[in-house]
Amino acid sequence: FAVLPMEVLMYIFRWVVSSDLDLRSLEQLSLVCRGFYVCARDPEIWHQVCLKIWGRSCNKLVPYNSWREMFLERPRVRFDGVYISKTKYIRQGEQSLDGFYRAWHQVEYYRYLRFFPDDQVMMLTTPEDPPSIVPRLRTKNTRTDAILLGHYRLSQETDNQTKVFAVIMKKKEEKPVDYHKYRYFRRVPAQETDHSFHVGLQLCSSGRQRFNKLVWIHHSCHISYKSTGETAITTFDIDKMYTPLFFARVKSFTAFSEKPL
């Protein structure tokens, strides 16, 4: 590497960071030698990373001393893993036919939230445990039917709290053409609607890790009727069923690069 031009070396480093913003690998690469350390601290790389995360809101470096310090200190969602929550509760079942007993059911399910650097997000609610679900969340082209896709944004409030707002919806499926046997068969067509879910979360730090906890602050369902243009909004109560999501790093998400930074 000592004989490589600096431009080629920096291009290799951009492949290390990749479009997934794998800064952990960049930090590990900086430990190889002094030359790699200098390249890994290049301000242009860290500036581009900050622009991808915060956009135009990070044009000014103040109050940070460097773009790297901004990346490390400024609240942000993490891309190298999944935010996961587990909810468990007891539900009363129906009474038996003879009336002697009533069953009780233990309900358990997970919520998964995966963020991407291009402001896209995936959400999945399922009873399946992480070992079977997490590998399917590596890319946005997953074939999981119940997955919700959408966009998110970070909001820095006046109370110095960072919140994440997302609008997600289910993948649109092509409906098969319904052919009828009789020519004059008439049927009232079902009203076409679009369903979207609006999510609000507060970004927190817990334990030794930073920005690894998301606390629910809002969840609502918006149903838009195409024929009338009206929208019906149902807001869900944030209760104990909305347990916080905690971050879990997944090494396979950054195992290889698809394109450079």
Beta strands, then each sheet from edge to edge (+ up, - down):
strand 1: 81-95
strand 2: 102-115
strand 3: 120-126
strand 4: 148-156
strand 5: 162-170
strand 6: 193-206
strand 7: 209-225
strand 8: 231-235
strand 9: 245-249
sheet 1: 8+ 7- 6+ 5- 4+ 3- 2+ 1- 9+
end
